[in-house]
Amino acid sequence: MRVRGRTRRPTIPTETSPPAPDLRSPAKGPGSGAAIPVFVIADEAEHRVLARWRSNVGAPVALDLAPPAPPGVREIDLLSWNLKVGAAHLDRLLGRLREGAHGGAGTDPRRPLVLLVQEAYRSDDTVPGRAPDPGFEGGDLTPPHPEDVVEVARRHGLGLRYAPSMRNGAARSDRGNAVLATAALGHAHAFSLLYVRQRRVAVGARLAGVDGVDLVSAHLHTHRRLLDGDSPRRGLGGARAHQAERLAEAVV
């Protein structure tokens, strides 16, 4: 599967690579010594409110903490999981896998574990203290003790590419999609799905040194119908179907 966008797709810089040109305003990745710019996400120009949603969230995060995959990787363990805004106990699952549960997925370097996660929670000082553009946040669905996807990646030495989709209401945190892996990640980019009520950003990444496999984490619209004027489709599930078509165009 190849990831192919219809407009510019800037790479998310990693902590160990030189920062990309500053496309908006520089921001520090959590614990990073390198500046990670707030990058322009492909296709955001197609709807006038996407930039207003983006102003309420923090910077994307890229961590390179996992070792490179060995040559000749032929198998990958893949898990796609909605983390429910940090309520899904990702840290506990990774600990159990390292203890041998479920065949010890991710413990064999020749068979990397990749996690495509949705509704990942993140809180750091790149998120504005107060929403600059009220009315363009997601609802606050945060549980009492959310797991921060960046901190989980650090504890387990994972590669991470995270891009926020929306803010968690008035709270100083956001949620979005991410790719995590027990092997080093390479090129990554993010792109907005068709806009329907909320900003939704898909994240794509490659395993460094593993050719021919691109990995994409996306979270489609959850309401049943599109707003008037958003799409010619009016039936139940029309919004999701239209977003899925657009996603397929980008990744096939």
Residue pairs with C-beta under 8 A, 6 or more apart in sequence:
1 213
1 214
1 251
1 252
2 214
2 251
2 252
3 189
3 204
3 214
3 216
3 250
3 251
4 250
4 251
4 252
5 42
5 43
5 189
5 191
5 250
6 42
6 43
6 249
6 250
7 42
7 43
7 45
7 191
8 40
8 42
9 42
9 189
9 190
9 191
10 20
10 23
10 39
10 40
10 42
10 189
11 20
11 187
11 188
11 189
12 36
12 39
12 60
12 62
12 161
12 163
12 188
12 189
12 190
13 19
13 20
13 34
13 36
13 37
13 62
14 62
14 63
14 64
14 185
15 29
15 32
15 33
15 34
15 36
15 62
15 63
15 64
16 34
16 64
17 34
17 64
18 34
19 26
19 34
19 35
19 36
19 37
20 37
20 39
21 37
22 35
22 37
23 37
23 38
23 39
23 40
24 37
24 38
24 39
24 40
25 37
25 38
26 35
26 36
26 37
26 38
27 35
27 36
27 37
27 38
27 58
27 59
27 126
28 35
28 36
28 59
28 125
28 126
29 36
29 59
29 61
29 62
29 63
29 126
30 61
30 124
30 125
30 126
30 150
31 154
36 59
36 60
36 61
36 62
37 59
38 54
38 59
38 60
38 126
39 60
39 190
41 50
41 54
41 163
41 190
41 191
41 192
41 201
42 189
42 190
42 191
42 192
43 191
43 192
44 50
44 51
44 54
44 192
46 192
46 195
47 192
47 195
49 136
49 195
49 199
50 192
50 195
50 199
52 133
52 136
53 133
53 136
53 137
53 165
53 166
53 198
53 199
54 199
55 128
55 132
55 133
55 136
56 128
56 131
56 132
56 133
56 136
56 137
56 166
56 167
56 174
57 127
57 164
57 165
57 166
57 167
57 174
57 176
58 122
58 124
58 126
58 127
58 128
58 164
58 174
59 126
60 161
60 162
60 163
60 164
60 190
61 122
61 150
61 160
61 161
61 162
62 160
62 161
62 162
62 185
62 188
63 150
63 153
63 154
63 158
63 159
63 160
64 159
64 184
64 185
65 153
65 154
65 157
65 158
65 159
65 160
66 157
66 158
66 159
66 181
66 182
66 183
66 184
66 185
67 109
67 183
67 184
68 183
68 184
68 208
68 209
69 109
69 112
69 183
69 184
69 207
69 208
69 209
69 210
70 109
70 110
71 209
72 110
73 110
73 111
73 112
73 183
73 207
73 209
73 210
75 110
75 111
76 111
76 112
76 113
76 114
76 207
76 210
76 213
77 105
77 106
77 111
77 112
77 113
77 114
78 113
78 114
78 115
78 116
78 215
79 105
79 113
79 114
79 115
79 116
80 115
80 116
80 117
80 118
80 217
81 88
81 90
81 115
81 116
81 117
81 118
82 88
82 117
82 118
82 119
82 219
83 90
83 117
83 118
83 119
83 120
83 121
83 147
83 149
84 119
84 141
84 143
85 119
85 121
85 141
85 142
85 143
85 146
85 168
85 175
86 120
86 121
86 142
86 143
86 146
86 147
86 148
86 149
86 175
87 143
87 146
87 147
88 147
89 147
90 115
90 117
90 147
90 149
90 152
91 147
91 152
91 155
91 156
94 106
94 152
94 156
96 102
97 104
97 105
97 106
97 107
97 113
98 104
98 106
98 107
98 156
100 107
105 111
105 113
106 112
106 113
106 182
109 182
109 183
112 181
112 182
112 183
112 207
112 210
113 181
113 182
114 179
114 180
114 181
114 182
114 207
114 215
115 178
115 179
115 180
115 181
116 177
116 178
116 179
116 215
116 216
116 217
117 149
117 177
117 178
117 179
117 180
117 217
118 177
118 217
118 218
118 219
119 141
119 175
119 176
119 219
120 149
120 162
120 175
120 176
120 177
120 178
121 142
121 146
121 147
121 148
121 149
121 168
121 173
121 174
121 175
122 148
122 149
122 150
122 162
122 164
122 173
122 174
122 175
122 176
123 146
123 148
123 171
123 172
123 173
123 174
124 150
127 167
127 172
127 173
127 174
128 172
129 172
130 170
131 137
131 167
131 170
136 199
137 166
137 167
137 168
137 169
137 170
138 165
138 166
138 167
138 168
138 169
138 175
138 198
139 168
139 169
140 168
140 169
140 170
140 171
141 168
141 175
142 168
142 169
142 171
142 173
146 173
149 160
149 162
149 178
149 180
150 160
150 162
152 158
153 159
153 160
153 180
157 182
158 180
158 181
158 182
159 179
159 180
159 181
159 182
159 183
159 184
159 185
160 178
160 179
160 180
160 185
161 178
161 179
161 185
161 188
161 203
161 205
162 176
162 177
162 178
162 203
163 176
163 177
163 178
163 190
163 201
163 203
164 174
164 175
164 176
164 201
165 174
165 175
165 176
165 177
165 198
165 199
165 200
165 201
165 219
166 174
166 175
166 176
166 198
166 199
166 200
167 173
167 174
168 174
168 175
176 201
176 203
177 190
177 201
177 202
177 203
177 217
177 218
177 219
178 203
178 217
179 185
179 188
179 203
179 204
179 205
179 215
179 216
179 217
181 205
181 207
183 207
183 208
183 210
184 207
184 208
184 209
185 205
185 206
185 207
185 208
186 205
186 206
186 207
186 208
186 209
187 205
187 206
188 203
188 204
188 205
188 206
189 203
189 204
190 201
190 202
190 203
190 204
191 201
191 202
191 204
191 250
192 199
192 200
192 201
192 202
193 200
193 201
193 202
193 218
193 220
193 221
193 243
193 246
193 247
194 230
194 231
194 239
194 242
194 243
194 246
195 230
196 221
196 223
196 226
196 227
196 230
196 231
196 239
196 243
197 221
197 223
197 227
198 221
200 218
200 219
200 220
200 221
200 243
202 216
202 217
202 218
202 219
202 247
202 250
203 216
203 217
203 218
204 214
204 215
204 216
204 217
204 251
205 214
205 215
206 213
206 214
206 215
207 213
207 215
214 251
216 247
216 251
218 247
220 239
220 240
220 243
220 244
220 247
221 239
221 240
221 243
223 239
224 236
224 237
224 239
225 234
225 235
225 236
225 238
225 239
226 233
226 234
226 238
226 239
226 242
230 239
231 238
231 239
231 242
233 239
233 241
233 242
